[in-house]
Amino acid sequence: MLQPEDIRAKPDEAFIARVRRTWTVEPEVDHVLTRKLRRRSGPGYTAIPLTTLIEGTTKLIARHIGGDFRLENPRWLQGGASKLQMAFDLTWSPDGRVERTPMVLRMEPPESIVETSRRREFEMIRAMRGIVPVPPVYWIDPEGEDLPYPALVYGFAEGIIQPKPRPGQAVRGAGTNFSPELRAAISAQFVRHLAAIHTVPAEHLQGLKWFSPAKVGSNESVIRQVNWWRRVWEEDRPIENPLMDVAYRWLIDNAPALDHISVVHGDYRAGNFLFTEHDQTITAILDWELSVLGDRHQDLTWCTRKAQSRYAEDGETLLASGLIPADQFFERYERASGLSIDPWRLQYYQLFNDYCSTVHMVATAWRVSNYGKTHQDIVVAWTSVGGNVILGRLREQLEELA
Amino acid sequence: MAPDIDQELRVVLKALEQVISPALDPADPSAAEQLRLCIAALRHVQGHFALALHCARRELANAIDLAETVNAAAPTSGLDEAVRAAGEQLHDIRADQAALDVARQILLAAISEAVNGISEPSARRAVDRAVIAGSRSQLDLARAWFIEAGREPDPQAIPPLDSML
């Protein structure tokens, strides 16, 4: 329950100017966060019929390629916790020859548990073509001119997110339950792809328009990211929490300088890639919305965190992302990437990731479900419940480090 | 008053579980997931609504404890008046949940302002340590409140809710 004059419910221009001035973030991040605040007092999410998405997608495609296409077989696509997705087939002539291409529309609700830029997501997926398996990206509606909200269209990739259930093989933990055979094949690719993402040549990244550059020897990009989530905390939190103030100061005071510039996926874990069981192959790495140019240790701690881990059949071996013990993962990663892993940075980014997750869950998940801003408020509200568990871990880490 | 809140929740839950749930389209996993969470949320309300006022009072008491810990670490933090005002609400037996929550919100804002206003390194470190230690009881309470959600890696490590209210 909040005071009726909660400024975050209907932020005025003075509040918006203050958060923008106080916490410097990348320009495109600033753009989407500011847009979110200006729209906050607007309506919540109400069910959008499939016909509205078909009309909007048709407009978007027509604007790019004219009218010579047919959109067929439209259907809701399940999965994807924070965005609405519609699968469809497009009959068109991209190279002068008629073909039928399966595609996916990915559209934001009015507010999400993470407010991100479709421009950045589109650009990063495109940049990753040829580096790791990603779907082709086709068109973007960055401001929601054709569709009700910002959206992008990408190619439909074959594969599944979860393996088929294994009766009698229930194992403990939150991570994905892969069979031992599948683990062996998928974990090797999981490591190799992350190494490839983190070692994309610098010249490949120079064309990125929607990402601010990072610099070796400087911690500026790290601080920019800490400020990103500190700003979101200020925009979304239901109530002050002095522990978050202490965590923020610690992260700023101890921000390590980059020793190598990597593309950081930002949410690299089982559940964010598709794979095919028949040939045990990762077919697409998804959900690039949180990607940044930064420090590889951010992804390394994220995909090995306990909350995403699961015990193997022996009940003792903890598997990062349900795939591989963390020590083996690190060893293989170092070999595959040629980059070292620094235990201090792992510690720093563990705290950083927990800080960000606390912001997402305690602040944003509460705020957006409270205002009915998503297509699944109950899921988002229930997600926020886990925030105090993460904050508890953050407190324990600070007890050790601060 | 009949039907009372508990009865209302019981009949709603029965309808959701025994009538609505089996009638859902199996091809719509999103509907099934949202219904499962609706039932879990209602069960949580059923088990906790009678405790909500006690919890709000405990949360305010935790915030006062935190303010006093910070004040002890940095006597110049200027939290005395905020603590006194919060204490008045805490001891007002007529204060409802909304009033207790507002008092807590005001006090936490004052603590945050005090914490962020300290720049001298040794005082800052002392205050940081005070906040880290003083935040535990509130976190334990919040985690115990939602223990049934199944998010705790080691539920036994969290003190039982009734021991904190």
Interface residues (C-beta under 8 A of the other chain):
Chain A: M1 L2 Q3 W76 Q78 I239 E240 N241 P242 L243 D245 V246 R249 W250 K306 A307 Q376 I378 V379 A381 W382 V385 G386 N388 V389 L391 G392 R395 L398 E399 A402
Chain B: D28 P29 S30 E33 Q34 L37 C38 A40 A41 L66 V70 Q97 A98 D101 V102 R104 Q105 L108 A109 I111 S112 V115 N116 R124 R125 D128 R129 V131 I132 A133 S135 R136 L139 D140 A142 R143 F146 A149 R151 E152 P153
